[in-house]
């Protein structure tokens, strides 16, 4: 038996939504390449960890997520106002995404991982600053690993 949709949509919207990539998006790829050029080695979409981080620097236990503003609730208090069609469906979906992100962050933290989140637009506009934050995190993790 087919699953009933929770909302009404058009074929155009369905097609547009189907084209949205959930991994290896342009910003993730851009950040990953920049880190590789800095000599940082990593795993992409690392399924062995909660949330499958977009970039996992396993040697330093750093999990990096590049979050899309829409799907992960950027400026949620203001941005939720823009949902007009199927409002309840979208608000519920994005709030569940935000809860899942927090849950995964807590699990990773409990496992001894440092979690970094970057907004998609942040990577696009300020790639150099994002790379610097990751490099600082790598150095801080080296320091803490040395103390153990």
DONUKE-114922 format. One record per atom (N, C-alpha, C): x, y negated, z negated; residue in one letter; atom name. Coordinates in nm, 2 decimals, decimal comma. Example, Ala and Ser with C-alpha at 12.3 -4.5 7.8 and 13.67 -1.06 7.14 Angstrom:
REC       xx       yy       zz   type   atom
REC     1,32     0,57    -0,78      A      N
REC     1,23     0,45    -0,78      A     CA
REC     1,32     0,33    -0,78      A      C
REC     1,28     0,22    -0,71      S      N
REC     1,37     0,11    -0,71      S     CA
REC     1,29     0,00    -0,79      S      C
This chain:
REC       xx       yy       zz   type   atom
REC     0,08     0,12     0,00      X      N
REC     0,00     0,00     0,00      X     CA
REC     0,09    -0,12     0,00      X      C
REC     0,06    -0,22     0,09      X      N
REC     0,14    -0,34     0,10      X     CA
REC     0,12    -0,43    -0,02      X      C
REC     0,23    -0,49    -0,06      X      N
REC     0,23    -0,59    -0,18      X     CA
REC     0,16    -0,72    -0,13      X      C
REC     0,07    -0,77    -0,21      X      N
REC     0,00    -0,89    -0,18      X     CA
REC     0,09    -1,01    -0,22      X      C
REC     0,10    -1,11    -0,13      X      N
REC     0,18    -1,23    -0,15      X     CA
REC     0,11    -1,31    -0,25      X      C
REC     0,19    -1,38    -0,33      X      N
REC     0,13    -1,47    -0,44      X     CA
REC     0,10    -1,61    -0,39      X      C
REC     0,12    -1,63    -0,26      X      N
REC     0,10    -1,77    -0,21      X     CA
REC     0,07    -1,76    -0,06      X      C
REC     0,02    -1,87     0,00      X      N
REC     0,00    -1,88     0,14      X     CA
REC     0,12    -1,94     0,21      X      C
REC     0,15    -1,90     0,33      X      N
REC     0,26    -1,95     0,40      X     CA
REC     0,23    -1,95     0,55      X      C
REC     0,32    -2,01     0,62      X      N
REC     0,31    -2,01     0,77      X     CA
REC     0,42    -1,93     0,83      X      C
REC     0,41    -1,88     0,95      X      N
REC     0,52    -1,81     1,01      X     CA
REC     0,65    -1,89     1,02      X      C
REC     0,63    -2,02     1,04      X      N
REC     0,75    -2,11     1,05      X     CA
REC     0,82    -2,12     0,91      X      C
REC     0,75    -2,13     0,81      X      N
REC     0,81    -2,13     0,67      X     CA
REC     0,88    -2,00     0,64      X      C
REC     0,81    -1,89     0,67      X      N
REC     0,87    -1,76     0,65      X     CA
REC     1,00    -1,74     0,72      X      C
REC     1,00    -1,78     0,85      X      N
REC     1,12    -1,77     0,93      X     CA
REC     1,23    -1,86     0,87      X      C
REC     1,20    -1,98     0,83      X      N
REC     1,30    -2,07     0,77      X     CA
REC     1,36    -2,01     0,64      X      C
REC     1,27    -1,96     0,56      X      N
REC     1,32    -1,90     0,43      X     CA
REC     1,40    -1,78     0,45      X      C
REC     1,37    -1,70     0,55      X      N
REC     1,45    -1,58     0,58      X     CA
REC     1,59    -1,61     0,63      X      C
REC     1,61    -1,73     0,68      X      N
REC     1,75    -1,77     0,73      X     CA
REC     1,84    -1,82     0,61      X      C
REC     1,78    -1,84     0,50      X      N
REC     1,86    -1,89     0,38      X     CA
REC     1,95    -1,78     0,33      X      C
REC     2,08    -1,80     0,33      X      N
REC     2,18    -1,70     0,29      X     CA
REC     2,19    -1,70     0,14      X      C
REC     2,19    -1,58     0,08      X      N
REC     2,21    -1,57    -0,07      X     CA
REC     2,35    -1,56    -0,11      X      C
REC     2,44    -1,53    -0,02      X      N
REC     2,58    -1,52    -0,05      X     CA
REC     2,66    -1,56     0,07      X      C
REC     2,79    -1,59     0,05      X      N
REC     2,88    -1,64     0,15      X     CA
REC     2,83    -1,76     0,22      X      C
REC     2,77    -1,85     0,15      X      N
REC     2,72    -1,97     0,21      X     CA
REC     2,84    -2,06     0,24      X      C
REC     2,82    -2,17     0,32      X      N
REC     2,93    -2,26     0,35      X     CA
REC     3,01    -2,31     0,23      X      C
REC     2,94    -2,36     0,13      X      N
REC     3,02    -2,41     0,01      X     CA
REC     3,10    -2,31    -0,06      X      C
REC     3,04    -2,19    -0,08      X      N
REC     3,11    -2,08    -0,14      X     CA
REC     3,24    -2,05    -0,06      X      C
REC     3,22    -2,04     0,07      X      N
REC     3,34    -2,00     0,16      X     CA
REC     3,44    -2,11     0,15      X      C
REC     3,40    -2,24     0,15      X      N
REC     3,49    -2,35     0,15      X     CA
REC     3,57    -2,35     0,02      X      C
REC     3,51    -2,33    -0,09      X      N
REC     3,58    -2,32    -0,22      X     CA
REC     3,67    -2,20    -0,23      X      C
REC     3,62    -2,09    -0,18      X      N
REC     3,71    -1,97    -0,18      X     CA
REC     3,83    -1,99    -0,10      X      C
REC     3,82    -2,04     0,02      X      N
REC     3,94    -2,07     0,10      X     CA
REC     4,03    -2,16     0,04      X      C
REC     3,98    -2,27    -0,02      X      N
REC     4,07    -2,37    -0,09      X     CA
REC     4,14    -2,30    -0,20      X      C
REC     4,08    -2,22    -0,28      X      N
REC     4,14    -2,15    -0,39      X     CA
REC     4,25    -2,05    -0,34      X      C
REC     4,22    -1,98    -0,23      X      N
REC     4,32    -1,89    -0,17      X     CA
REC     4,44    -1,97    -0,13      X      C
REC     4,42    -2,09    -0,07      X      N
REC     4,54    -2,17    -0,03      X     CA
REC     4,62    -2,21    -0,15      X      C
REC     4,56    -2,22    -0,27      X      N
REC     4,63    -2,25    -0,39      X     CA
REC     4,70    -2,13    -0,46      X      C
REC     4,68    -2,02    -0,39      X      N
REC     4,75    -1,90    -0,44      X     CA
REC     4,66    -1,82    -0,54      X      C
REC     4,53    -1,86    -0,56      X      N
REC     4,44    -1,79    -0,65      X     CA
REC     4,38    -1,67    -0,57      X      C
REC     4,39    -1,56    -0,63      X      N
REC     4,33    -1,44    -0,57      X     CA
REC     4,21    -1,40    -0,65      X      C
REC     4,11    -1,35    -0,58      X      N
REC     3,98    -1,33    -0,64      X     CA
REC     3,90    -1,22    -0,57      X      C
REC     3,79    -1,19    -0,62      X      N
REC     3,69    -1,11    -0,55      X     CA
REC     3,56    -1,19    -0,53      X      C
REC     3,50    -1,16    -0,41      X      N
REC     3,38    -1,24    -0,38      X     CA
REC     3,26    -1,15    -0,41      X      C
REC     3,15    -1,22    -0,46      X      N
REC     3,03    -1,15    -0,49      X     CA
REC     3,05    -1,02    -0,57      X      C
REC     3,12    -1,04    -0,68      X      N
REC     3,17    -0,92    -0,76      X     CA
REC     3,05    -0,86    -0,84      X      C
REC     3,01    -0,74    -0,79      X      N
REC     2,89    -0,68    -0,84      X     CA
REC     2,91    -0,60    -0,97      X      C
REC     3,03    -0,59    -1,02      X      N
REC     3,06    -0,52    -1,14      X     CA
REC     3,03    -0,61    -1,26      X      C
REC     3,00    -0,74    -1,24      X      N
REC     2,97    -0,83    -1,35      X     CA
REC     2,83    -0,88    -1,34      X      C
REC     2,77    -0,92    -1,45      X      N
REC     2,63    -0,97    -1,45      X     CA
REC     2,62    -1,10    -1,36      X      C
REC     2,52    -1,10    -1,28      X      N
REC     2,50    -1,21    -1,19      X     CA
REC     2,58    -1,21    -1,06      X      C
REC     2,67    -1,11    -1,04      X      N
REC     2,75    -1,10    -0,93      X     CA
REC     2,81    -1,23    -0,89      X      C
REC     2,91    -1,28    -0,97      X      N
REC     2,97    -1,41    -0,94      X     CA
REC     3,01    -1,43    -0,80      X      C
REC     2,99    -1,55    -0,74      X      N
REC     3,03    -1,58    -0,61      X     CA
REC     3,18    -1,55    -0,59      X      C
REC     3,26    -1,60    -0,69      X      N
REC     3,40    -1,58    -0,70      X     CA
REC     3,44    -1,53    -0,84      X      C
REC     3,51    -1,42    -0,84      X      N
REC     3,56    -1,37    -0,97      X     CA
REC     3,71    -1,36    -0,97      X      C
REC     3,77    -1,44    -1,06      X      N
REC     3,92    -1,43    -1,07      X     CA
REC     3,94    -1,33    -1,18      X      C
REC     3,95    -1,20    -1,14      X      N
REC     3,95    -1,09    -1,24      X     CA
REC     4,07    -1,09    -1,33      X      C
REC     4,19    -1,14    -1,28      X      N
REC     4,31    -1,14    -1,36      X     CA
REC     4,30    -1,24    -1,48      X      C
REC     4,22    -1,34    -1,46      X      N
REC     4,20    -1,44    -1,57      X     CA
REC     4,06    -1,44    -1,63      X      C
REC     3,98    -1,35    -1,59      X      N
REC     3,84    -1,34    -1,64      X     CA
REC     3,77    -1,47    -1,62      X      C
REC     3,77    -1,52    -1,50      X      N
REC     3,69    -1,64    -1,47      X     CA
REC     3,58    -1,61    -1,36      X      C
REC     3,46    -1,64    -1,40      X      N
REC     3,35    -1,61    -1,30      X     CA
REC     3,30    -1,75    -1,25      X      C
REC     3,29    -1,76    -1,12      X      N
REC     3,25    -1,89    -1,06      X     CA
REC     3,12    -1,87    -0,98      X      C
REC     3,03    -1,96    -1,00      X      N
REC     2,90    -1,96    -0,93      X     CA
REC     2,89    -2,09    -0,85      X      C
REC     2,85    -2,08    -0,73      X      N
REC     2,82    -2,20    -0,65      X     CA
REC     2,67    -2,20    -0,63      X      C
REC     2,60    -2,29    -0,70      X      N
REC     2,46    -2,28    -0,71      X     CA
REC     2,39    -2,38    -0,62      X      C
REC     2,29    -2,34    -0,54      X      N
REC     2,21    -2,42    -0,46      X     CA
REC     2,12    -2,51    -0,55      X      C
REC     2,11    -2,63    -0,52      X      N
REC     2,03    -2,72    -0,60      X     CA
REC     1,88    -2,68    -0,62      X      C
REC     1,82    -2,64    -0,51      X      N
REC     1,68    -2,60    -0,51      X     CA
REC     1,66    -2,48    -0,60      X      C
REC     1,73    -2,37    -0,57      X      N
REC     1,71    -2,24    -0,63      X     CA
REC     1,75    -2,23    -0,78      X      C
REC     1,84    -2,32    -0,82      X      N
REC     1,89    -2,31    -0,96      X     CA
REC     1,85    -2,43    -1,04      X      C
REC     1,76    -2,52    -0,99      X      N
REC     1,70    -2,62    -1,08      X     CA
REC     1,78    -2,74    -1,11      X      C
REC     1,86    -2,79    -1,01      X      N
REC     1,93    -2,92    -1,03      X     CA
REC     1,84    -3,03    -1,06      X      C
REC     1,87    -3,11    -1,17      X      N
REC     1,78    -3,22    -1,21      X     CA
REC     1,64    -3,18    -1,21      X      C
REC     1,61    -3,07    -1,29      X      N
REC     1,48    -3,00    -1,28      X     CA
REC     1,37    -3,09    -1,32      X      C
REC     1,39    -3,18    -1,42      X      N
REC     1,28    -3,26    -1,47      X     CA
REC     1,22    -3,35    -1,35      X      C
REC     1,31    -3,40    -1,27      X      N
REC     1,27    -3,48    -1,16      X     CA
REC     1,24    -3,40    -1,03      X      C
REC     1,31    -3,30    -1,00      X      N
REC     1,30    -3,23    -0,87      X     CA
REC     1,17    -3,14    -0,87      X      C
REC     1,12    -3,10    -0,99      X      N
REC     1,00    -3,02    -0,98      X     CA
REC     0,88    -3,09    -0,93      X      C
REC     0,88    -3,22    -0,93      X      N
REC     0,77    -3,30    -0,89      X     CA
REC     0,75    -3,29    -0,74      X      C
REC     0,86    -3,25    -0,66      X      N
REC     0,84    -3,25    -0,52      X     CA
REC     0,77    -3,13    -0,47      X      C
REC     0,74    -3,03    -0,55      X      N
REC     0,67    -2,91    -0,51      X     CA
REC     0,52    -2,94    -0,50      X      C
REC     0,47    -2,94    -0,38      X      N
REC     0,33    -2,96    -0,36      X     CA
REC     0,25    -2,83    -0,33      X      C
REC     0,30    -2,77    -0,22      X      N
REC     0,23    -2,64    -0,18      X     CA
REC     0,28    -2,53    -0,27      X      C
REC     0,19    -2,44    -0,31      X      N
REC     0,22    -2,32    -0,39      X     CA
REC     0,30    -2,36    -0,51      X      C
REC     0,27    -2,47    -0,57      X      N
REC     0,34    -2,53    -0,68      X     CA
REC     0,37    -2,43    -0,80      X      C
REC     0,27    -2,37    -0,84      X      N
REC     0,29    -2,27    -0,96      X     CA
REC     0,39    -2,16    -0,92      X      C
REC     0,38    -2,11    -0,80      X      N
REC     0,47    -2,00    -0,76      X     CA
REC     0,61    -2,05    -0,76      X      C
REC     0,64    -2,17    -0,71      X      N
REC     0,78    -2,22    -0,70      X     CA
REC     0,83    -2,26    -0,83      X      C
REC     0,75    -2,32    -0,91      X      N
REC     0,80    -2,36    -1,05      X     CA
REC     0,83    -2,24    -1,13      X      C
REC     0,75    -2,14    -1,12      X      N
REC     0,78    -2,01    -1,20      X     CA
REC     0,90    -1,94    -1,14      X      C
REC     0,92    -1,94    -1,01      X      N
REC     1,03    -1,87    -0,95      X     CA
REC     1,16    -1,94    -0,99      X      C
REC     1,17    -2,07    -0,98      X      N
REC     1,29    -2,14    -1,01      X     CA
REC     1,32    -2,14    -1,16      X      C
REC     1,22    -2,15    -1,24      X      N
REC     1,24    -2,14    -1,39      X     CA
REC     1,30    -2,00    -1,43      X      C
REC     1,25    -1,90    -1,36      X      N
REC     1,30    -1,76    -1,39      X     CA
REC     1,45    -1,75    -1,34      X      C
REC     1,48    -1,82    -1,23      X      N
REC     1,62    -1,82    -1,19      X     CA
REC     1,71    -1,89    -1,29      X      C
REC     1,66    -2,00    -1,34      X      N
REC     1,74    -2,07    -1,44      X     CA
REC     1,75    -1,99    -1,57      X      C
REC     1,65    -1,92    -1,61      X      N
REC     1,66    -1,83    -1,73      X     CA
REC     1,76    -1,72    -1,70      X      C
REC     1,75    -1,66    -1,58      X      N
REC     1,85    -1,55    -1,55      X     CA
REC     1,99    -1,60    -1,55      X      C
REC     2,01    -1,72    -1,50      X      N
REC     2,15    -1,78    -1,50      X     CA
REC     2,20    -1,79    -1,64      X      C
REC     2,12    -1,84    -1,73      X      N
REC     2,16    -1,85    -1,87      X     CA
REC     2,19    -1,72    -1,93      X      C
REC     2,10    -1,62    -1,90      X      N
REC     2,12    -1,49    -1,96      X     CA
REC     2,25    -1,43    -1,91      X      C
REC     2,28    -1,44    -1,78      X      N
REC     2,40    -1,39    -1,72      X     CA
REC     2,53    -1,46    -1,78      X      C
REC     2,52    -1,59    -1,79      X      N
REC     2,63    -1,67    -1,85      X     CA
REC     2,66    -1,61    -1,99      X      C
REC     2,56    -1,59    -2,07      X      N
REC     2,58    -1,54    -2,21      X     CA
REC     2,64    -1,40    -2,21      X      C
REC     2,59    -1,31    -2,12      X      N
REC     2,65    -1,18    -2,11      X     CA
REC     2,80    -1,19    -2,07      X      C
REC     2,83    -1,27    -1,97      X      N
REC     2,97    -1,29    -1,93      X     CA
REC     3,06    -1,34    -2,04      X      C
REC     3,00    -1,44    -2,11      X      N
REC     3,08    -1,50    -2,22      X     CA
REC     3,11    -1,39    -2,33      X      C
REC     3,00    -1,31    -2,36      X      N
REC     3,02    -1,20    -2,46      X     CA
REC     3,13    -1,10    -2,41      X      C
REC     3,14    -1,09    -2,28      X      N
REC     3,24    -1,00    -2,23      X     CA
REC     3,38    -1,06    -2,22      X      C
REC     3,39    -1,19    -2,26      X      N
REC     3,52    -1,25    -2,26      X     CA
REC     3,56    -1,33    -2,14      X      C
REC     3,45    -1,36    -2,05      X      N
REC     3,48    -1,43    -1,93      X     CA
REC     3,44    -1,58    -1,95      X      C
REC     3,52    -1,66    -1,88      X      N
REC     3,49    -1,80    -1,87      X     CA
REC     3,40    -1,82    -1,75      X      C
REC     3,29    -1,89    -1,76      X      N
REC     3,20    -1,91    -1,65      X     CA
REC     3,20    -2,06    -1,61      X      C
REC     3,22    -2,07    -1,48      X      N
REC     3,21    -2,21    -1,42      X     CA
REC     3,10    -2,21    -1,31      X      C
REC     3,02    -2,32    -1,32      X      N
REC     2,92    -2,34    -1,22      X     CA
REC     2,95    -2,47    -1,14      X      C
REC     2,93    -2,47    -1,01      X      N
REC     2,94    -2,58    -0,93      X     CA
REC     2,81    -2,59    -0,85      X      C
REC     2,76    -2,71    -0,83      X      N
REC     2,65    -2,73    -0,74      X     CA
REC     2,70    -2,73    -0,60      X      C
REC     2,62    -2,68    -0,51      X      N
REC     2,65    -2,68    -0,37      X     CA
REC     2,70    -2,81    -0,32      X      C
REC     2,62    -2,92    -0,34      X      N
REC     2,66    -3,05    -0,30      X     CA
REC     2,79    -3,10    -0,36      X      C
REC     2,82    -3,06    -0,48      X      N
REC     2,94    -3,10    -0,55      X     CA
REC     3,06    -3,04    -0,47      X      C
REC     3,05    -2,92    -0,43      X      N
REC     3,16    -2,86    -0,36      X     CA
REC     3,18    -2,92    -0,22      X      C
REC     3,07    -2,95    -0,16      X      N
REC     3,07    -3,02    -0,02      X     CA
REC     3,13    -3,16    -0,03      X      C
REC     3,10    -3,23    -0,14      X      N
REC     3,14    -3,37    -0,15      X     CA
REC     3,28    -3,39    -0,22      X      C
REC     3,31    -3,30    -0,31      X      N
REC     3,42    -3,32    -0,40      X     CA
REC     3,50    -3,19    -0,41      X      C
REC     3,53    -3,13    -0,30      X      N
REC     3,60    -3,00    -0,30      X     CA
REC     3,73    -3,00    -0,38      X      C
REC     3,81    -3,11    -0,37      X      N
REC     3,94    -3,12    -0,44      X     CA
REC     3,92    -3,12    -0,59      X      C
REC     3,81    -3,19    -0,64      X      N
REC     3,79    -3,19    -0,78      X     CA
REC     3,74    -3,05    -0,83      X      C
REC     3,67    -2,98    -0,75      X      N
REC     3,62    -2,85    -0,79      X     CA
REC     3,74    -2,76    -0,80      X      C
REC     3,83    -2,76    -0,71      X      N
REC     3,95    -2,68    -0,71      X     CA
REC     4,04    -2,71    -0,83      X      C
REC     4,05    -2,84    -0,86      X      N
REC     4,13    -2,88    -0,98      X     CA
REC     4,07    -2,82    -1,11      X      C
REC     3,93    -2,82    -1,12      X      N
REC     3,87    -2,77    -1,24      X     CA
REC     3,90    -2,62    -1,25      X      C
REC     3,90    -2,55    -1,13      X      N
REC     3,93    -2,40    -1,14      X     CA
REC     4,07    -2,38    -1,18      X      C
REC     4,16    -2,46    -1,12      X      N
REC     4,31    -2,45    -1,15      X     CA
REC     4,33    -2,48    -1,30      X      C
REC     4,26    -2,58    -1,36      X      N
REC     4,27    -2,60    -1,50      X     CA
REC     4,22    -2,48    -1,58      X      C
REC     4,11    -2,42    -1,54      X      N
REC     4,06    -2,31    -1,61      X     CA
REC     4,16    -2,19    -1,60      X      C
REC     4,22    -2,17    -1,49      X      N
REC     4,32    -2,06    -1,47      X     CA
REC     4,43    -2,09    -1,57      X      C
REC     4,48    -2,21    -1,58      X      N
REC     4,59    -2,24    -1,68      X     CA
REC     4,54    -2,22    -1,82      X      C
REC     4,42    -2,26    -1,85      X      N
REC     4,38    -2,24    -1,99      X     CA
REC     4,36    -2,09    -2,02      X      C
REC     4,31    -2,02    -1,93      X      N
REC     4,30    -1,87    -1,95      X     CA
REC     4,44    -1,81    -1,97      X      C
REC     4,54    -1,85    -1,89      X      N
REC     4,67    -1,80    -1,91      X     CA
REC     4,72    -1,83    -2,05      X      C
REC     4,69    -1,95    -2,10      X      N
REC     4,73    -1,98    -2,24      X     CA
REC     4,67    -1,89    -2,34      X      C
REC     4,53    -1,87    -2,33      X      N
REC     4,46    -1,79    -2,42      X     CA
REC     4,50    -1,64    -2,41      X      C
REC     4,53    -1,60    -2,29      X      N
REC     4,57    -1,46    -2,28      X     CA
REC     4,71    -1,44    -2,34      X      C
REC     4,79    -1,54    -2,34      X      N
REC     4,92    -1,53    -2,39      X     CA
REC     4,92    -1,52    -2,55      X      C
REC     4,81    -1,59    -2,61      X      N
REC     4,80    -1,58    -2,75      X     CA
REC     4,75    -1,45    -2,80      X      C
REC     4,69    -1,37    -2,72      X      N
REC     4,63    -1,24    -2,77      X     CA
REC     4,74    -1,14    -2,79      X      C
